Amino acid sequence: MVNQYKNKFLNQCLNPYVMLTLSVVAVAASIVGHRSGTEVFALVLLHVVMILVSVRIARTDHRLFSTRFFYSLLALVVVSLLCDGITYFLNEHGNFRTFFLVTGAMIRFYIFGYGWMSLIKTLATKQKVTENTIITAIVAYLFIGIFYSFVYFSIWQLDPNALHISVARDYEFRPRSLVMYFSFMTLTTVGYGDIIPVNQWLMAVAMFEAMTGAIYLTVVVARLVSLFSSPD
């Protein structure tokens, strides 16, 4: 009976609508998070999504060692959250602060990247498109932008001159807000030109993100549309 309620609770938490809602709110809060409170709220939401991603991966990709693997991912989520917490107390210690910022970003990079691959695997094996399949595809698309934002953030912390910003009153924007905004503008290939990468590594990553977004839409989404339009 306990396992039945446990599985029912996990299935509700892993509902694509839940992951979509949390992801959208986290992205929006990250972009508009000009204040510390909003930034913390966005980080907490991202970590909640990471926990859901960890549960999903453990339940779908690692059946034999699901418990061990889940706790390993959960430990990484806790370490990521601790790294972000520590940075608030290291404002005057630049090198240590950068270390913890980059460490936290790389952990999120790993978990969201793994989660994205898990979602793509699910979409690739689908033989019938349902409402949940469409929502899962949207979540996977959002994960691309979130995933690359952590890479941009890490590079920018290591090289403060990696981005040229021409946004009015750019002093009001926080680094997390700008990289999330830049990531989704690059993913959708909008390219307003208000933020320009000048670091070679960051330029290469931006190029690959644009390619990833284009390939995702032309391959994954095209396959789902094909399955949806084909007769049963």
C-alpha positions in Angstrom: 0.0 0.0 0.0 2.8 2.4 0.9 4.6 1.6 -2.4 1.4 2.2 -4.3 0.9 5.7 -2.8 4.6 6.4 -3.3 4.5 5.5 -7.0 1.3 7.5 -7.4 3.0 10.6 -5.8 6.1 10.2 -7.9 4.0 9.9 -11.1 2.2 13.1 -10.2 5.5 14.9 -9.6 6.9 13.7 -12.9 3.8 14.9 -14.8 5.1 16.8 -17.8 2.8 19.7 -16.9 4.5 20.1 -13.5 8.0 20.1 -15.1 6.8 22.5 -17.7 5.3 24.9 -15.2 8.3 24.9 -12.9 10.7 25.3 -15.8 8.8 28.2 -17.3 8.5 30.0 -14.0 12.2 29.4 -13.2 13.3 30.8 -16.5 11.1 33.8 -16.2 12.2 34.4 -12.6 15.9 34.1 -13.7 15.5 36.7 -16.4 13.6 39.2 -14.3 15.6 38.5 -11.1 17.2 41.9 -10.6 16.8 41.5 -6.9 18.4 38.9 -4.6 15.0 37.6 -3.5 13.8 36.8 -7.0 17.2 35.3 -7.9 17.1 33.0 -4.9 13.5 32.0 -5.9 14.6 31.2 -9.4 17.6 29.1 -8.1 15.3 27.2 -5.7 12.9 26.4 -8.6 15.8 25.2 -10.8 16.9 22.9 -8.0 13.4 21.5 -7.6 13.3 20.8 -11.3 16.7 19.1 -10.9 15.3 16.8 -8.2 12.4 15.9 -10.5 14.9 15.3 -13.3 17.0 13.1 -11.0 13.9 11.0 -10.1 13.0 10.6 -13.7 16.5 9.5 -14.7 16.7 7.1 -11.8 13.3 5.5 -12.7 13.8 5.3 -16.5 17.5 4.9 -17.3 18.9 3.1 -14.3 16.5 0.5 -13.2 19.0 -1.9 -11.6 20.8 0.8 -9.6 18.0 3.4 -9.5 18.2 4.1 -5.7 21.9 4.5 -5.6 22.0 6.6 -8.7 19.1 8.8 -7.5 20.9 9.5 -4.2 24.0 10.4 -6.1 22.2 12.9 -8.2 20.4 14.2 -5.1 23.7 14.8 -3.4 24.9 16.8 -6.4 21.7 18.9 -6.1 22.5 19.6 -2.5 26.1 20.5 -3.3 24.9 22.9 -6.0 22.5 24.6 -3.6 25.3 24.9 -1.0 27.7 26.4 -3.6 25.1 29.1 -4.4 24.6 29.7 -0.7 28.3 30.0 0.0 28.8 32.6 -2.7 26.5 35.1 -0.9 29.1 35.1 2.0 32.1 35.4 -0.2 31.6 38.8 -1.9 35.1 40.0 -1.0 36.8 36.8 -1.9 36.8 36.8 -5.7 38.6 33.6 -6.5 36.8 31.4 -4.0 33.5 33.0 -5.0 34.2 32.2 -8.7 35.1 28.6 -7.8 31.8 28.0 -6.0 29.8 29.8 -8.7 31.3 27.7 -11.5 31.1 24.5 -9.5 27.3 25.0 -8.9 26.8 25.9 -12.5 28.6 22.8 -13.7 26.6 20.5 -11.5 23.4 22.0 -13.0 24.9 21.7 -16.4 25.5 18.0 -15.9 22.0 17.2 -14.4 20.0 19.2 -16.9 22.1 17.8 -19.7 21.5 14.3 -18.5 17.8 15.1 -18.1 17.6 16.5 -21.6 19.2 13.3 -23.0 16.7 11.2 -21.0 13.8 13.3 -22.5 15.1 12.9 -26.0 15.4 9.2 -25.5 11.8 9.1 -24.4 10.7 11.1 -27.4 12.8 9.0 -29.8 11.1 5.8 -28.7 7.5 7.1 -28.9 5.4 5.4 -31.5 2.3 7.4 -30.8 2.0 11.1 -30.1 -0.2 12.1 -27.1 -0.8 15.3 -25.2 2.0 14.3 -22.7 4.4 13.8 -25.6 3.9 17.3 -26.9 4.4 18.8 -23.4 7.5 16.6 -22.9 8.9 18.0 -26.2 8.3 21.5 -25.0 10.1 20.8 -21.7 13.0 19.3 -23.6 13.3 22.5 -25.7 13.3 24.6 -22.5 16.0 22.4 -21.1 18.3 23.3 -24.0 18.2 26.9 -23.1 18.6 26.3 -19.4 21.5 23.9 -20.1 23.5 26.3 -22.2 22.9 29.2 -19.8 25.0 27.4 -17.2 27.8 27.0 -19.7 27.7 30.8 -20.5 27.6 31.6 -16.8 30.7 29.5 -16.1 32.7 31.0 -19.0 31.6 34.5 -18.0 32.7 34.0 -14.4 36.1 32.9 -15.6 36.4 35.7 -18.2 34.5 38.9 -17.1 35.0 40.3 -20.6 33.4 37.3 -22.4 30.3 39.2 -23.3 29.8 42.7 -24.6 26.6 44.2 -23.3 24.9 47.2 -24.9 21.7 47.0 -22.9 20.6 50.3 -21.4 21.3 50.5 -17.6 23.1 47.2 -17.8 24.3 47.7 -14.2 20.8 46.7 -13.1 21.0 43.3 -14.6 22.6 40.3 -12.8 24.8 37.8 -14.6 22.3 34.9 -14.2 19.6 37.1 -15.7 21.7 38.0 -18.7 23.0 34.5 -19.5 19.5 33.0 -19.3 18.1 35.8 -21.6 21.1 35.4 -24.0 20.8 31.6 -24.1 17.1 31.7 -25.2 17.7 34.4 -27.7 20.5 32.3 -29.1 18.4 29.1 -29.0 15.6 30.8 -31.0 18.2 32.5 -33.3 16.6 35.9 -32.7 19.9 37.6 -32.1 18.9 41.2 -31.1 22.5 42.2 -30.8 22.2 43.7 -27.4 24.5 41.0 -25.9 27.5 39.9 -28.1 29.9 37.1 -27.2 33.5 38.2 -27.6 35.2 35.2 -25.9 36.2 32.5 -28.5 34.9 29.7 -26.3 31.6 31.4 -25.6 31.3 32.1 -29.3 31.7 28.5 -30.1 29.2 27.4 -27.5 26.7 30.0 -28.8 27.1 28.5 -32.3 26.5 25.0 -31.0 23.4 26.1 -29.1 21.9 27.6 -32.3 22.7 24.4 -34.1 21.2 22.3 -31.4 17.9 24.3 -31.4 17.7 24.1 -35.2 18.4 20.4 -35.3 15.9 19.8 -32.5 13.1 21.5 -34.3 13.9 19.9 -37.7 14.4 16.4 -36.4 12.7 15.7 -33.2 9.6 18.0 -33.7 9.4 16.9 -37.3 9.3 13.3 -36.2 6.5 14.0 -33.7 4.5 15.8 -36.3 4.9 12.9 -38.7 3.7 10.4 -36.0 0.8 12.7 -35.2 -0.3 13.1 -38.8 0.1 9.4 -39.8 -2.9 7.1 -39.6 -3.2 4.6 -36.7 
